[in-house]
Amino acid sequence: MKEALERIAAALERMHPCERPNPNLNSATAFVWHADSDLLEPVEKVNRISLSLLIGIDRSRDTLLENTRRFANGYAANNALLWGARGMGKSSLVKAVHAEVSSKYQNLKLIEFHREDLASISRLLTLLRDQQYRFLLLCDDLSFSHDDQNYKSLKVVLDGGIEGRPDNVVFYATSNRRHLIPRDMIENERSSAINPSEAVEEKVSLSDRFGLWLGFHPCSQDEYVEMIIGYCNAYGIGVDIKKLKSDAIEWQTTRGARSGRVAWQFFLDLAGRNGVSI
């Protein structure tokens, strides 16, 4: 009988684990949210590049930098949606802006979470609400498929529900789509809903909840080459500009695309050929 009771007690303990202690936010400037364990994991070294190396996105850079500085200062700031062409530095800009601002304001923390964890975001906001720090929540590559109901959880992040979004939290998201959902999903809602305009409005209005819309568009050939030259200068790789331009154009032709990501991939190949570690 005693053994049976002990097994039942152990099972109940596993079903209701001990409350986790508050995270040690002094341990890092950036964290990753793990929804399955309600854990903020510190990131010792963030994968990012210098703000000065982001070419061709000057307006978006200046706007996001100013918004983030205001937020770090304790002033009002907007949620931001960075949308547009693939590989043009949307997530790189958020991480670079955080590095720039947090170097002057040590109270600013970056927390990355995955789209699949949106349903847990209210728990994260509760955890952050009474902290002394200010938090940038980053969701990279945010979008929703036809049967995805997580878009409803996004409203909690942006509006905060009945409690309101914590004053020390702002949300930055990147997406290839300005309205976060595919066009055919919108058309399907129009054709099948009892009230098509209301069904479409519920989903499209997600984007309207972002105070800042920052568009990223394909770069020109000159900007593409300028990116690569900037990388070469930053890492001390001496090159012949004429040959560099020729090789870079050939590289982007074989890829069938021209973007900041393609420029970085060409540079990695160039650095490897020159025996340089990045």
Secondary structure by P-SEA (a helix, b strand, c coil): caaaaaaaaaaaaaaccccccccccccccbbbbbccccccccccccccccccccccaaaaaaaaaaaaaaaaaccbbbbbbbcccccccaaaaaaaaaaaaaaccccbbbbbbccccccaaaaaaaaaccccbbbbbbbccccccccccaaaaaaaaaccccccccccbbbbbbccccccccaaaaaaaaaccccaaaaaaaaccccccccbbbbbccccaaaaaaaaaaaaaaacccccaaaaaaaaaaaaaaaccccaaaaaaaaaaaaaaacccc
